[in-house]
Amino acid sequence: MKNMKPIFIALAMLFLSLGLKAETDSLTISGTLTGLEKNKVVISFTDENGKNQYLSAQGVNDRFVVHVPLQRQPVAARLSVSLPYNPSAGHEMPRSPFNFFIWNKDLVIQGKASTIISLKVRGDAENNLYNELVQQTAGGELRYQELLQQMINSKSKLSPSDSAARSEEIHKISMENYKKQKDFVRAHPDAFASVFLLSRMENLYSADQYVEAWKSLAPTYKNTALGQGIQKSVDKLTPTLAGTPVFAFERLDKDGKKVSTELLKGKTYLLDFWGSWCGPCRASHPHLKELYKKYSGKAFEIVAIAQERGKTLDESKANWLKAIKDDQINWVHILNQDGIEKQNIVKMFHISAFPTKILIDSNGKILVRVTSSATDDIDKALEKIYGI
């Protein structure tokens, strides 16, 4: 028995160490969501190893508890709830998830299950800081969701003026919240939340502004998975930043006329990368028409480069030409698939999202690159060039 004592001590220490390891390998996310009742809370995220995690817990009297693995670096997570369908609400829009961060400390989340986009979270410095921004933008986000729901439920009943008024308010809310997010990134260069926001906001900056915003951040979280993703985007944008000579291309337009960077010298021109299948691309055409009408008599041209999705070249051409006719966009048109084996213009300019617009000056150098038409930088550049 005397020789058994060291064995018992060793086993006790082993069990203790396993217990400590189990305790320190996870953190607890708990909270109270008014109206949750017995419905399910789901937390999803991509962990530090790139593995998708999907964890859930049943609510008990509006309360929930979820245990998640600790992370060696912060990761972005989403919380959603599975509330029953409300027939009186009409066609319900999917509820936006609540964004927060998982790292190495327990978190407490509180609010209403019906409006999770505005929940309050506390527990670590990164979440505490980011949630201040969430609360600042929550009112606008909730109103944005309300307006969209109204437009869906009353689509056939709204007058054109009512529909336009709601669309204008939605746009205004979006712009205000985008500004608050950009201000946050500028004011908090050492916060993980700034990396998180930039990972979602590439299309809300011009290419130069986005690269500059990334460069202005502290190195603290640049090696996280989100940071590495941003760096890849920055690397793709860098060859088309302001002041860079435009990549040389030569193709035939829809009428069989040669179009090239050499022939465009002396003109200011806009490369518009689009497709007939792309709703935002075609939604930008009315504004492009305004710009064309305003500046086409002043050595300004639009060169639209379409990337189509037809199974054959003939099908791509048919879709492309029909959209040009339907939208009445009467400027220079190139189909990227027609001659792609010699020169892929979309790939050459590192286009990964549509629409992307690149403004070129009369000396053949890039002025501005924007994606999704989310900024007015091209308008401002043209006003500066022509004085109107």
MILO-14386 format. One line per 3 residues: number of its first residue (from 1); their letters; for each residue z, x, y of C-alpha. Coordinates in steps of 0.02 Angstrom, whole numbers, plus 50000, padded with zeros to 5 digits. Example, Ala and Ser with C-alpha at 12.3 -4.5 7.8 and 13.67 -1.06 7.14 Angstrom:
1	as	50390 50615 49775; 50357 50684 49947
// end
This chain:
1	mkn	50000 50000 50000; 50038 50146 50113; 49855 50203 50103
4	mkp	49794 50027 50143; 49866 50027 50320; 49728 50134 50398
7	ifi	49598 50020 50316; 49678 49864 50390; 49685 49948 50561
10	ala	49501 49999 50548; 49449 49823 50497; 49551 49747 50637
13	mlf	49468 49863 50763; 49296 49820 50691; 49327 49633 50707
16	lsl	49394 49658 50883; 49241 49759 50934; 49125 49628 50859
19	glk	49218 49494 50954; 49204 49590 51116; 49019 49622 51084
22	aet	48988 49437 51055; 49084 49396 51213; 48994 49522 51321
25	dsl	48819 49493 51251; 48805 49322 51330; 48847 49230 51489
28	tis	48888 49049 51521; 48789 48931 51631; 48888 48771 51659
31	gtl	48895 48632 51783; 48904 48450 51831; 48746 48351 51868
34	tgl	48784 48176 51931; 48681 48052 51829; 48650 48171 51684
37	ekn	48764 48071 51567; 48711 48117 51389; 48538 48179 51429
40	kvv	48478 48354 51391; 48476 48507 51505; 48344 48639 51466
43	isf	48347 48818 51529; 48193 48925 51502; 48150 49103 51551
46	tde	48058 49258 51496; 48190 49387 51453; 48192 49573 51493
49	ngk	48094 49609 51333; 47955 49487 51375; 48014 49357 51250
52	nqy	48011 49174 51301; 48183 49095 51290; 48208 48907 51279
55	lsa	48390 48848 51273; 48458 48672 51287; 48621 48576 51288
58	qgv	48667 48393 51276; 48757 48324 51427; 48933 48256 51406
61	ndr	48993 48143 51547; 48872 48229 51668; 48932 48403 51616
64	fvv	48836 48537 51521; 48866 48712 51454; 48732 48835 51398
67	hvp	48760 49010 51332; 48618 49132 51367; 48594 49317 51327
70	lqr	48647 49443 51458; 48504 49537 51541; 48500 49719 51596
73	qpv	48396 49667 51746; 48382 49499 51835; 48252 49376 51771
76	aar	48188 49214 51845; 48240 49055 51755; 48205 48869 51767
79	lsv	48320 48722 51736; 48252 48549 51697; 48327 48386 51636
82	slp	48256 48255 51519; 48302 48092 51605; 48232 47929 51532
85	ynp	48076 47855 51609; 48106 47730 51749; 47977 47588 51737
88	sag	48014 47527 51913; 47961 47694 51986; 47778 47668 51938
91	hem	47685 47824 51884; 47822 47955 51895; 47773 48131 51945
94	prs	47843 48272 51838; 48006 48332 51915; 47997 48507 51987
97	pfn	48118 48625 51898; 48263 48713 51981; 48234 48899 52000
100	ffi	48375 49025 51985; 48411 49197 51910; 48495 49255 51751
103	wnk	48575 49426 51745; 48751 49478 51697; 48874 49350 51768
106	dlv	48922 49171 51728; 48846 49038 51839; 48901 48865 51895
109	iqg	48769 48737 51946; 48805 48571 52031; 48709 48427 52108
112	kas	48614 48270 52056; 48512 48259 51897; 48380 48157 51988
115	tii	48350 48290 52122; 48372 48455 52030; 48257 48545 52151
118	slk	48404 48550 52273; 48546 48600 52156; 48681 48721 52212
121	vrg	48716 48876 52108; 48851 49007 52127; 48910 49154 52024
124	dae	48825 49315 52079; 48761 49390 52241; 48576 49366 52200
127	nnl	48592 49180 52160; 48711 49150 52305; 48587 49226 52428
130	yne	48433 49139 52358; 48521 48971 52351; 48548 48980 52539
133	lvq	48359 48974 52556; 48347 48834 52427; 48466 48728 52530
136	qta	48369 48765 52690; 48206 48704 52613; 48278 48565 52503
139	gge	48255 48426 52629; 48072 48467 52652; 48042 48487 52465
142	lry	48120 48317 52427; 48018 48233 52564; 47862 48321 52497
145	qel	47895 48247 52324; 47929 48076 52399; 47765 48075 52495
148	lqq	47665 48128 52343; 47747 47991 52241; 47704 47863 52375
151	min	47523 47918 52379; 47508 47907 52190; 47589 47734 52180
154	sks	47496 47664 52331; 47331 47754 52317; 47224 47597 52317
157	kls	47329 47512 52451; 47340 47647 52583; 47225 47638 52733
160	psd	47128 47795 52775; 47241 47824 52926; 47401 47804 52822
163	saa	47333 47922 52689; 47285 48049 52821; 47457 48037 52902
166	rse	47544 48070 52737; 47428 48215 52698; 47462 48290 52868
169	eih	47651 48275 52843; 47637 48356 52671; 47539 48500 52747
172	kis	47665 48520 52887; 47812 48525 52765; 47723 48655 52658
175	men	47686 48766 52807; 47866 48756 52870; 47938 48801 52700
178	ykk	47812 48942 52674; 47868 49014 52841; 48050 49007 52789
181	qkd	48009 49095 52626; 47911 49232 52716; 48053 49252 52841
184	fvr	48174 49271 52695; 48067 49408 52616; 48059 49499 52782
187	ahp	48247 49485 52811; 48301 49533 52634; 48196 49680 52573
190	daf	48328 49731 52444; 48350 49558 52363; 48281 49510 52193
193	asv	48241 49340 52269; 48114 49426 52382; 48025 49498 52230
196	fll	48031 49325 52149; 47957 49241 52302; 47819 49370 52321
199	srm	47773 49347 52138; 47732 49164 52180; 47661 49184 52356
202	enl	47510 49300 52342; 47393 49162 52400; 47500 49124 52553
205	ysa	47463 49292 52633; 47304 49381 52677; 47275 49529 52561
208	dqy	47334 49653 52693; 47489 49552 52733; 47534 49536 52549
211	vea	47518 49722 52516; 47619 49759 52672; 47755 49636 52621
214	wks	47767 49721 52450; 47774 49895 52525; 47914 49840 52642
217	lap	48031 49795 52498; 48165 49916 52438; 48132 49996 52267
220	tyk	48286 49912 52191; 48194 49781 52089; 48014 49843 52093
223	nta	48024 49897 51911; 48074 49725 51848; 47944 49623 51753
226	lgq	47907 49521 51910; 47892 49678 52015; 47771 49758 51894
229	giq	47664 49601 51899; 47658 49610 52089; 47609 49793 52083
232	ksv	47460 49749 51971; 47404 49619 52100; 47425 49745 52241
235	dkl	47320 49872 52145; 47179 49744 52127; 47186 49697 52312
238	tpt	47192 49875 52381; 47004 49911 52363; 46965 49763 52477
241	lag	47091 49787 52616; 47041 49785 52800; 46935 49933 52853
244	tpv	46863 49964 52680; 46672 49970 52669; 46606 49816 52578
247	faf	46545 49846 52400; 46355 49853 52399; 46267 49710 52309
250	erl	46090 49644 52296; 46038 49477 52220; 45917 49333 52240
253	dkd	45981 49174 52320; 45947 48997 52260; 45778 48999 52347
256	gkk	45725 49165 52271; 45753 49266 52429; 45834 49437 52420
259	vst	46012 49450 52485; 46098 49617 52503; 46231 49706 52601
262	ell	46092 49813 52677; 46000 49660 52742; 46163 49586 52809
265	kgk	46203 49737 52916; 46224 49692 53099; 46293 49520 53055
268	tyl	46470 49460 53033; 46473 49366 52869; 46593 49276 52755
271	ldf	46587 49299 52566; 46647 49135 52490; 46687 49149 52304
274	wgs	46688 48973 52233; 46631 48859 52091; 46574 48679 52074
277	wcg	46722 48650 51955; 46850 48710 52083; 46931 48569 52182
280	pcr	47013 48679 52315; 46847 48771 52338; 46754 48612 52377
283	ash	46898 48546 52483; 46872 48697 52595; 46687 48656 52626
286	phl	46714 48537 52773; 46805 48673 52868; 46672 48801 52823
289	kel	46543 48682 52894; 46639 48680 53058; 46643 48870 53064
292	ykk	46458 48880 53021; 46412 48756 53156; 46519 48850 53282
295	ysg	46459 49028 53245; 46294 49024 53150; 46197 49047 53312
298	kaf	46295 49206 53349; 46238 49320 53206; 46363 49243 53085
301	eiv	46321 49199 52905; 46408 49127 52753; 46359 49199 52583
304	aia	46429 49088 52446; 46446 49171 52276; 46474 49043 52138
307	qer	46555 49075 51969; 46507 48929 51858; 46573 48871 51689
310	gkt	46414 48807 51606; 46384 48852 51424; 46209 48912 51469
313	lde	46130 48984 51625; 46028 48825 51648; 46184 48717 51639
316	ska	46273 48831 51763; 46125 48820 51882; 46119 48630 51869
319	nwl	46305 48612 51909; 46291 48738 52051; 46139 48660 52134
322	kai	46209 48484 52119; 46372 48536 52207; 46274 48621 52346
325	kdd	46173 48462 52373; 46321 48344 52359; 46428 48444 52480
328	qin	46280 48479 52598; 46326 48661 52620; 46170 48739 52691
331	wvh	46199 48926 52696; 46157 49071 52582; 46197 49039 52398
334	iln	46206 49160 52251; 46248 49117 52070; 46347 49260 51995
337	qdg	46289 49221 51817; 46107 49240 51869; 46092 49429 51859
340	iek	46269 49463 51800; 46207 49585 51669; 46152 49702 51809
343	qni	46293 49670 51932; 46448 49561 51917; 46492 49528 52098
346	vkm	46649 49429 52056; 46718 49572 51952; 46663 49702 52080
349	fhi	46770 49619 52215; 46919 49596 52096; 46915 49406 52112
352	saf	47048 49325 52003; 47074 49160 52095; 46959 49034 52179
355	ptk	46921 49007 52317; 46932 49183 52385; 46853 49220 52553
358	ili	46816 49394 52622; 46759 49417 52802; 46645 49567 52836
361	dsn	46611 49636 53010; 46441 49687 53080; 46470 49867 53026
364	gki	46491 49818 52845; 46680 49837 52838; 46805 49713 52772
367	lvr	46908 49621 52903; 47010 49493 52807; 47032 49432 52628
370	vts	47117 49267 52589; 47135 49161 52433; 47153 48972 52416
373	sat	47119 48947 52602; 47306 48945 52630; 47304 49045 52792
376	ddi	47204 49034 52954; 47175 49222 52967; 46986 49204 52952
379	dka	46982 49078 53094; 47086 49195 53202; 46974 49344 53162
382	lek	46817 49247 53208; 46896 49186 53370; 46937 49367 53413
385	iyg	46759 49425 53377; 46669 49286 53471; 46798 49240 53600
388	i	46792 49054 53554
// end
